[in-house]
Amino acid sequence: MTLLWLSVAWVFAAAAVAMLPMRRQYVPGVALLIAAPVLIVMIGMQVAWWAGLLAFAAFVSMFRNPLRYFYARLRGQRPELPDQ
């Protein structure tokens, strides 16, 4: 039951961060980006592997631009950040 409430709180926090101006999204967005894989693994272990896979798909869909940025940085490129 705790996992359910943590997941719901993460979704509401993500929705609240999305409503912030872009310059204020970075710090809470990174915190959500770090917390998501932990929740996804917990969902996969406690619920079912397919539920974890669905959670992972939702995570990638929501954070596609930051994930593209970090992937480009890992490849040695210098992608541009959006205007603040």
N, C-alpha and C positions, 0 to 999 in steps of 0.2 A: 504494500500500500504506500510505503514511503517513496518508492520509485515512481509511482504514478504522480504523487504530489510534486516531486522534484521535476519531473518532466513537464507537468503543467506550469509550474513556476518558470521553467526555462522558456517555454513558449510565450508566456505573458511578458517576460523580460525581453525576449527578442522582438516582440511586437512593440514594446515601449521604446526600445533603442532605435527601431526603424523609424519612429516618428520624430526622433531628434534631428537637429540640423547636422549636416555631414561632418562638420568639424568636431562635434561632440559625440560622434558615434564610435570613434576609434578605440578608446579605452574600454568601455563596456562591451563593444563588439569583439575585441580580442579576448576578453574574459569569457564571453559566450562561446567563442570559437575554441577555446581551450577546454571548457566544461563539456561541450557536446560529445566528443569521442568517449568520455567516461560514461555519460548517460547512455550512449548508443551501445557500448559494450555491456553495460548492466542490463539494458533491455534485451539484448541478444541472449544473455546468460539466464536471466530470470523468467523471461516470457517465452520467446521462441526465436530461432535463428531468422525466420522470415520477418518477424517484427523488427528485429535489429537491422535487417536489410532495408526495410521500408523506412525506418528512422534514418539510416545512412543516406538513402535517396533524398529524403526531405532535407537533410542537412546540406548535402551537396547542392541541391536546388537553391536553398536560401543563401548560402555563402559562396556561390560560384565565382563572383568577382574577387573576393579576398583570396580564395583558393587559387585562382588563376594568377594573381599577383605573387603569392608565395611560390608557386610552381615556376614562374618566370625568374624570380630571384634565385631559386635553387639552380636554374640552368645558367646563371651568370648574366642575365639580362637586367636592364634598368627600366622597368615599366613606369609609366607616369601615374601619379596619384590624381584622383579627381580634384577639381578646384574646390577650395574651401570657401 
